[in-house]
């Protein structure tokens, strides 16, 4: 089982919690994440594929 987070190029990405059987399946799901503003990386270990994603916060709204 992969770690819940992983560093890629010095940036922290979080695992989406799912295993993908093929690289094509992982790429399809990663594409959907990308369309929603996430940056993604696909990592493969022992024939299984994992998606890690991150999204930078652009603006913080504080109400009070």
N, C-alpha and C positions, 0 to 999 in steps of 0.2 A: 504494500500500500504506500502511495507517495506521501510526502509531507504536505501539511495543510498550506504551507507557503513556500515560495522558492524565489531566489534572486536571479534575475536575468538582466544583464548589462547594468548591474548595480541598482536595479529597481525591484521592489517587492511585489510579487504577484501572488494571488490567492487561488488555490485549487477549487474548482467548481463542485468537487465531491463525486464526480462520475467517472467511470471507465468507458473508453470507446474502443470497439473491436478493431476498427480500421482507421488509417490516417484520413481517408476521405470522409468518414463519418465525423471525426473530430474537426476537420476543416470546415465542414458544413455548419456545425454548431458554433465554432469560433467566428465564422462569418456573421452569424446572427448577433453574437455579442458585439462584434465590431460595428454593426449597423446601429447598435444602441449606445455607442460612444465609449465602449471599453477597448482597451489595448489588450491583446491576447498573445499567448505563447503556447505552443503544443509541445509536450515532452513525452517521449516514448521510453518505456522500460519493459523488458521481458515480453515484447509483443503486445503490450497494452498501451493505450494512448490517453494522455491526460491534458486537460485544458486548464491553464492558469490565466487569470485576468486581473486587470487593475483599471481603476478609473480615478483620475485626479479630480479633486474638489476644486471647482473654479470660483465659487462664491459661497460664503457662509452668511446666512440670514439669521440674525439674533432678534428675537422679539421678547418684549418684557414689559 
